[in-house]
């Protein structure tokens, strides 16, 4: 320990820009936003493959009706942990990784505001998931109550592993809160002179709003899991009717967190698409200010729509109407965004590089997911769709072809800046087209089986759903395998092979991050840049 | 392009320190928000109860006895009430209402008996939890006496008749002429261990 400090100190005396320590210590002790961004992104990708492997187990079991491969309890653990890993382990850390890499470079700051906390917020994350994953090997298995951990499933009917689940969610929450605080302080205090609020790139704007959502709702999640913990192990009755509690209250508290959470997973995606589309349309973003206001209104509205997840729990008609209409209201600012992206492309000089392909797929497929969401918002219709595969189709369209496609678009867009080399375009195109076709084979038929009444989270199904489920599973396996192309591409890109790229990388790219050399030096903007 | 930087490019020691304090102030404020929201999560519990007490939305009736004051019986209205009894998973008692349905006038005092039997070979503590559907009717169902106000103990093989006395408030909204009152019996022996021993001996 002391030798490391000495070495760094020694370096400091001689050069302003000391090289990072080598080996594992570079990654363990790093406070550099680029290193931490890389760590987050690799961690998210590993979690994406882990959660994906669980999805493969689910789809293998559902390949044909009847119970073949896993027993129902294990199936339930797979659906639960798949959801938890994808939400908290893949999508959220990937966005945090992108924020770490890009926010300082986009606002002309030398680093994040709180670099040591940044190190902590990453390094507690692997332990959270180690705890969660190891609970799968406990006697009685890991959590099997769905990622939403409704009481009394998680209180009365769960195993001892619930304690591990609760602690891992606590750690994930602490990590995201620290990350969010860091983003907010960085954006507020460290913008380069002249970088006024309405000059900030949209990725920075959307992340700022996301960070506020995170600090507002992650503590509520922490409270909910704490109540589950004390109900299960310490005899409280928050959600136990026999002791005067109310299980429906769990759903209210959970979805008060849960609905803003779904916007936490999509607002940064909106930011990414708003960066990529103008570059490849070679036009400025249409309606910059309306994009900012739309993002803010989506964030505010997300706090008053939570009960649309609970229409079937019984609610007075007035409440059903309120939550239905408030939910539909969200489609207005979302529609503004989609309109602006399309208007940006209107009469632009479009070219279809890989990031643009993913961005276009995002716009079309996310809109499909948004429309099925609008269908689910209609209260009487939701009574039929509730807990069916239609819901599964809806949130996979917005999360896989929405959030995850945007992350892939972002990686392809900024990867040449990070490595200084162009990635393997042939592999990238294979990755895109294989993913695009398979993801639709995977998720589109889920709408049909859902409308026909196939319930979610059940390891078996009625015979009439057999053909569709076979297609869904085949699409699932193909989508899973397609991600191995991405893995190969990333390994190749990180081994520094490929054509060197210019500083601007993409012909139409604008912004501070494209003005620094490629690959981005270890330290950037130690002197604040001049904003035009 | 020609805008000059508003700050000297090189951060001096003093300005670095100033940035650090700015960071510190913001972090403190943001942490206060985090703590506040953690507290808010727990504050939702009493808020939910108060909200439901005021609106009756979750169908819960009052936890304590109402006092019946002699009032005019509104014979022009007849309210049909269904009684539903069920036992929660793991509760072995037999639990029945003497009548499945009664018709009452608002303002009238009524009584209905529920019978319970503990068929097991050990004493069990039970807690009945009421739920009215539609929930808005819960505010107008006043109970002067109810077994649900406290826990019940039955020794092995014991039976009991539990009365429930109630009246329907004449203020009951006109659109409600029919509602259901359901009791769910929970086995609370594990959490009420002391009670069993005290009463059992």
Interface residues (C-beta under 8 A of the other chain):
Chain A: X113 X114 X177 X181 X184 X185 X188 X189 X190 X193 X194 X215 X216 X217 X218 X219 X220 X221 X222 X223 X224 X227 X235 X238 X241 X242 X243 X244 X246 X248 X249 X252 X253 X256 X314 X315 X316 X319 X527 X528 X530 X531 X532
Chain B: X1 X3 X4 X5 X6 X7 X9 X10 X19 X22 X23 X26 X27 X30 X31 X33 X34 X35 X36 X37 X38 X40 X41 X42 X44 X45 X48 X52 X57 X58 X59 X60 X63 X88 X127 X129 X133 X134 X135 X136 X184 X186 X187 X188 X191
